[in-house]
Structure formats: C-alpha cells, structure tokens
Amino acid sequence: MTVTLADVAARAQVSPATVSRVLNGNYPVAASTRERVLKAVDELDYVLNGPASALAAATSDLVGILVNDIADPFFGIMAGAIQSEIGGPGGRAGGERLAVVCNTGGSPERELTYLTLLQRQRAAAVVLTGGAVEDAPHAEAVAVKLRKLAEAGTRVVLCGRPQAPGTHAVTLAFDNRGGAQRLTDHLLTLGHRRLGYIAGPEERTTTRHRLEGHRAALAAAGVADDPAWTVHGRYDRQSGYDATLELLRRDPTLTAVVAANDSVALGACAALRESGLSIPRDVSVAGFDDLPFSVDAVPALTTVRLPLAEAGARAGRIAMGREEPPPGGIAAVRGELVVRGSTGVPKG
C-alpha cells in the first residue's frame, strides 16, 4: 500500500500543508514540528515525489558536482567530501539531497551541457571543482549559466576554481601561485639552478597559476627561466614520464624536475630511474597536491599539500546553507609545503 502525504500528516498530527512545507523547505516550521514530521516520514518510509515537488518548489533535491575526471584522486577526494555534507540532519528523508557527480572529461562543451541539465532539474546546489578553461567565450557562457542558476534559487559554489565575477557564486580558490612559489623556493634554497618544469594543459587556469608561481620564485632568485626547461602535458603519470624524457633530451644537466601535480611527478620518477638517474642524488623531483600515494612513493615526494577534503567539505556545507559564505564571497585556500625525500642538495 502506497503511503501518502495525508498518512504522514496523520502520524505527525499536523496538516498535509505542514508536511509539504517541511519536505520542500520553502516555509519556516517550528523545530519540534519539523522533528515530528521527519520522524513520521522515517517510520512510514514515505517517498517524496521528486518531479512533482520540483515543479512546486523553487528547487529540487538534486545537487550537481562537476569534476574533470572522477578517476583522478584530486577530484575524487573533493567530490567525496562535498557529498558527505549533502545529507540532511541525521540523514533523514526530507533533509537529504541526491548528489550527482558530472564527469566532464575536461570538455568545455560537456561542462556547459551539465550546467544546462542541472538548471532544467532546478538543482538545489551546484559545485564546480578544479581549474577553469582559459577561453573568453566559454568563460562568458559559463558565467551566463551560473547567473541563471543563482537567479532560480540554486546555490553555486566554486571549489578550487578561480572567482567568476558577476555570477553570485561563492568561491574557495586554491592559492596555486603561492604554493608553487614556495615549492620552487625550497629547491632554490637547496642550491638547484637548472630546474625543469612539467606544466599541465596550457588552457587551464591551474596550469598558468602554478607556472607563474614557479617563475616568480626563479625571478626573485635571479635565476634565468630557459624556455627549453618547460614542457606542457596532461595531469597524469604518462605525461610526466614523456615530458621528463623530453627535458633530459633538451638538457641532460638538469638537477631538479618540478611537476604539475603528484601523478605527473610519479611519471617523472619512473623516467629518471629508467634513464639510470638516482632520486634525489642526481635529480630532485617535486610534485603538487599531496595526493594519498605521495608519501608511499620511493622516495616519498616533496610536494604542496592542498586541503582537498577540508575544502570540499566546506563547499558542501556552504552549498547546503549550513555554513555562511566567506566575507565577500571568496576565500583563498593556502597550500602547505611538505618536504620529503625526493628533494635534496644537487650533486657537485
């Protein structure tokens, strides 16, 4: 037998309208009344009619989480932390949200498609993670989508992504420049002067910001930035492997390799070992992000630790309205330098 809204109202000893207000969350209800209604929902195992509710309410129970690649731990950690904050108090029906992870594969077109679909579904919140594509028409198209979402009552949060002015989106921006500068400063302090850099895709904001931080450290130390010492590639292990072989071909005297992220750094380590070089005796290697495997690399990776889980959880709470946005709607998330065995004083 199907449980109806009237059944829930009778069990909670309230009107059907009050039950509707509690489940839709669009009208203030006394805490004690809300508790009775949610208890009745749980006891009767009442299932809210999602599509009908979405038509009646400003937003639905859907929360969209956009990632570039869910198989990448960088995005997986953030997505998991965001989702952990999406449920209602005690995980009860009526307070929960359905989290949908949208894997864009780095495609600007797919990113826009997902935003359109989430807008049509009247998503309660949308969280966009990671760097943005540096393309003016695409950036404007995304901004238009975000403004429409916000105007329809959807909370929009950018986690690890640069601010999007005029969109009303709350921004938790990673300090990629500062972290990269501290990382290269560390290598320079050890005495390295010939540093190869493996950058990410040229069209990504994260790539540019980390490379700017690296170059700022070189400039401050009076070290020349030879264009031959920078190679661009994907944010994955194979890219790190291929790019390191290319760097060694261009300049076999390099004493350090700075990688765009930890996955790239692992590829760099493999290429160096296969080339007969020891880490860090012959060449130091540094990564970025401090992904879970970094400490288990041999030797363990010197890197920049980004608080991915903490930032994701905060983004989830803001998206659910359980935490106030930062002043001005933007907060910088600082990365911490973590020095391990993969960096050392250059030989000679």
N, C-alpha and C positions, 0 to 999 in steps of 0.2 A: 504493500500500500504506500502510495506517494505521500510524503509529509508536506504539508502546505504551510504557507506563511501564517494562516489562521491557527494552525496547530501549535506553531511556535509561540504565537501571541497568547494562546490559552494557557500553555505551560508556564510562560513567564508572567502571566497575569497582567498583560499590557495590551494596548490596542495594536492591530496589524500595522497601523501607520507608524507606531513607535518602533516596531521590529524593523520596518523598512528604513527608518531613519538611522538606526544603529548599524544595519548592514551596509547601507550606502555611505554612511559617514558624512552626510551633507547637511546635518542639523544637530545642534548641541543637545545631548541627552545626559541626564544625571548619571554619575558613575555607578551608583547602586542599581539603577535601572538597566544600564548597559551590561553590568555583570549578570543580571538575571536573564537577559535576552541571550547573551552568549552561552550561558550555561544551558539554556533550553535548546539552543542550536546544536550544541555538542551532544546532549542527551538524546535528542530526536534524530541526530545525523541528518540535519536539514541541509540540502544542497541549494545554494543560491543560483537562480537562473541568470548566468553571466551575461549573455547577449541582451536579454530584456533589461537587466539592471543597467548595462552600459548605455542603453538608449535613454533611460530615465535619468541617469545621474550624469554629472559633468564628466567624470572619468570612469574607467573600468578598473578591474583588479589586476590589470596587466602591467608589468614593469619590464622595459626593454633594456638590455645590457649589450652595448655594441663593442666588439673586440676585433682586432685584426686577425688573430689566429689563436683559437682556444687551446691548441696543442702546445703553444709557447707558454712556459711557466709564468712569464711576466704577466700575460693576460689572464691565465688560468687562476693565479693567486688572487688578482684583483676581483675577477668575476665571482669566485667563491666567497670572498669576504663581503662583497656587495650583497650577494644572495642571502648570506647568513643574517643580514639585518632587515630583510624584507618582510618577514613574517610579523603578524600582529602580536600583542601581549599574550605570552603563553602559547603561541601558535594556534590560537582558536579560530574556528571558522568565523568569517565576518571581518576578521582583522588581518587575515593572510592576503598575500599578493602572489600572483603567478609570475615568476621570473622567467623571461625568455632570453637566452643568450643568442645574439645575432652575430655570426661569424662573417665578417666582410671579406676576408682574404686580402685585405689591403686595397680592395677595389673601390674607387670613389663612387662609381655608379651604384654598386651594391649598398654602400653606406646610405646614399640618398633613397634608394628603394626601401630599405628597412625603416628609415625615418618616416617615409610616407605611409607604410603599412602600420606603424605604431600610431601615427596620427589618426588614421582611419579607425583603429581599435580604441581610440580615446584612452591611451595608456595613462596610468596614474603617474608614472615617472619614467624618465629615460636617462640612462647614464652612459656617456661616451668615454671610452678609455683609450689611453695611449696618444701618440702624436697625431697631428693632422697633416693632410696633404697640402703642400705649398703650391696652390693653384688658385689664382684670384677668382675666376668664375665658379669653381667648385666651392671655395670658401663662402662666397656670397649665396650660393644655392643652399648650402648647409645652414647658413645664418637665417635665411628665409624660413626653412623648415623648423628651426629651433624657435623662432619667434611665433610661428603658428601654433606649435605645441604649447608654448608657455601661455599664449592667449586663450587656449582652450582649457587651461587649468592643469596641464601636465607640468610636474616639476622636472627641470632639466639640470643635470649635474655633469660637469666635465672633470674626469679624474685622470691626472697625468697628462692633461691636454692643455694647450695654451688657451687663454681667455678669448671668448668670442664676443666682442663689444656689441651692445645693442640687442642682445638676444635674451637677456634676463636669466642667463644660465649661471649657476654657481660654479666656480672654478677652483679645483685643487690642483695647482700646477707644480710639477716636479722641477726642482732647480737643477736642470741638466747642465747649464753653463757652469754654475758654481762647483758642482760635483766633479765635472771633467777638469776644471782648472785645478782643483785640489789634487786630483789624481796625477796629473802631469807634473805639478809642483813637486810631488813626492819623488817621482823619477828623476827630475832635475836636481833635487837636493842630494840624491844618491850619487850624482855625477854623470848621468846619461846626457848626451848631447846629440846623439843620432837616433831619433825616435821615429819608427814607422807607425802610421795610424791607419787602422782599418775602420772606415766610416760606414754607416748604414746607407740606405737608398737616398739619393740626392734630393728627392721631392718631399722628404719627411721633416717636419719641424724638429723632432727629437734629434735627427742626424745633424741638422745645422747647429742647433744649440750646443750639443756636445762637442762638435768640431770647433765652434767658436771658443768654448772654454779651454780646449786644448791649445789652440793658437794663442789665446790671451796669456796663458802660462809661458809659452815659448817666448812671446814678445817681451814679457816682463823680465825674463831672464837673459834677454839679448841673444837668444838662440835663433838662427835662421830657420825658416819653415820652407824646406825644399819641396816643391810640388810633387816630386817623384816619391816622396815619403808618405803620400796619402793615396789610398785605394778605396773606392766605394763598392759596396756589395749588399747582399741581403743580411738580415739579422739572424743568420743561422750558422751552424757549425761548418757546413761545406764552404760557405762564403769565406769564413775565417781561414780555412785550410788553403783555398785557392789564392786568396789575397796575400797570405804570408809568403807563399812561393813566389808570387809576383814581386813582392817587396824585396825579397832576398835576391831575386834576379836583377832588380834595379840597383840595389846597394847591399852587397854582402857584408858590409862593415857595420850595419845597424846593431845597436846594443839593446834596444828595447822595442817591443811592439805593444801599442795601446789599441785595444779592441773596442768596437762599438758597444758590445754587451758581452755577457759571460759565455753565451753559446758560441759567439764568434771567437772568443778567447780560447775555448777548448779546441776549435779547429786550428787556431794558430799554434797551440802547443803541439798538436799532432804533426803539423807540417815541420816545425822546428826539430822535433825528435827524429823524424824520418830524414831530415837533412843532416843528421849527425851532430846537432847542437844541443847543449845541455841548458836546462832552465833552472835557476837564473844565472848559472855560471857564465854562459856565453851570451844569452839573450834573456832579458826580463820580459814578462808578459803581465799585462793588467787588463781587467775587464770592467764591467759596469752592471749594476743592479743587485748583486749579491743574491743570485738565484740559489735554491737549496743545494744544488750539486757543487757549488763553488768551493765549499770547504772540503769536499771529498776529492777534488782534483789533485793530481800529483805532479808538482807540488800544489798546495792549496792556493787559490787565486787571490791576489791583491785586487780589490775591486771597490766600488762605491755602493754602499747599501742604501737602497731606496725602501722606505717602509710601505711596501706594496699592500700587505694585508691591512695595516692600520689605515692607510689612505682609502682603500676600498670600503672598509667598514664605515668609515666616516662618511664617504659618499653615499652609502646605503642609508645611513641614518638621516642625512640631510634630504635624500630623495623621499623618504617616508615621513618627513616633517617631524622627526623625533630629535633633531638637533638643529639649532639655529645656524644659518649660514654664517661664514666669517664676515667681519666688517668689510663693507664694500663689495661683498660677493666673491672675493678671491683670496686665496691663501697660498703661500709658497710652501712647498714640501721639500725640506732640505735632505740631501743625501750625505751619508757619513762615510768617510774614508776608512776602509778596513784593510790593514796591511798584513799580508800573509807571505808564504814562502816563495811565491812566483816572481818576486822582485828583489833585486839585490844590487850591490855595487858592481858597475861594469868591469869586466876583466881588463887588466892592463892599465 
